[in-house]
Amino acid sequence: MIPMRCKEKKTGLFESTRTPSGVLLKKTVVDNSDCNFWIKAVNLTETPVTLYKNQRVGVITEISQNG
């Protein structure tokens, strides 16, 4: 699990878009009041991979809340 931070408060689906080769980030539903959330990450290679602070690795697509 790695900590993530978004630029603006959103409720939606996080999907990875720009990850280093061999790294998978799990799609996650984000319900944010403070723009901080956790993502499950897996490195499928034997080579260590570094994800840097403030590195853009995905987007949050807004979803509507019914109810």
Secondary structure as UniProt FT lines:
FT   STRAND          2..5
FT   STRAND          11..16
FT   TURN            21..22
FT   STRAND          23..25
FT   STRAND          28..31
FT   STRAND          36..39
FT   STRAND          41..43
FT   TURN            53..54
FT   STRAND          58..62
//
